[in-house]
Amino acid sequence: MPRIINKSECVGCGTCQRVCIVGCISQEKNRKRLINKNGCVDCGACQLACPKKCISQN
């Protein structure tokens, strides 16, 4: 199951995007991040790297 980002908690630091091994995380206009669920391989790297712990499995 792909990871999801709680956008109310996301501060837009980009750490998750930098560690994503498949490049499925993009930046929205408000600097918050979005995970492309079709590209996510569910490795968990983004969840582990997030300093705000706002990424989880659905």
C-alpha positions in Angstrom: 0.0 0.0 0.0 1.5 3.4 -1.0 2.5 6.0 1.6 0.4 9.1 2.1 1.4 12.6 3.4 -0.7 14.4 6.0 -0.7 17.8 4.3 -1.8 19.6 7.4 1.4 18.4 9.1 3.8 18.8 6.1 6.1 21.8 6.3 7.5 21.5 2.8 11.1 20.7 3.7 11.6 18.3 0.8 13.4 15.6 2.7 11.0 12.9 1.6 11.4 14.0 -2.0 15.2 13.8 -1.8 15.3 10.3 -0.4 12.6 8.8 -2.6 14.3 6.0 -4.6 11.8 6.1 -7.4 11.2 9.8 -7.7 7.4 9.6 -7.1 7.2 12.6 -4.7 6.6 16.0 -6.2 6.2 19.5 -4.9 2.9 21.4 -5.1 2.6 25.2 -5.4 2.4 25.6 -1.6 5.7 23.7 -1.2 3.8 20.7 0.3 4.7 17.3 -1.1 2.5 14.8 -3.0 3.2 11.1 -3.4 2.2 9.6 -6.8 0.5 6.4 -5.6 1.0 4.7 -8.9 4.8 5.2 -8.7 5.3 4.4 -5.0 7.0 1.1 -4.3 6.2 1.2 -0.6 9.9 1.1 0.5 9.2 3.4 3.5 12.3 5.6 3.0 10.2 8.8 2.9 8.4 7.9 6.1 11.6 7.2 7.9 13.3 10.4 6.7 10.4 12.8 7.4 11.4 15.1 10.4 7.7 15.9 11.1 6.6 12.2 10.9 3.6 13.2 8.7 4.0 10.3 6.3 2.2 7.0 6.9 0.7 4.0 5.3 -3.0 4.4 4.6 
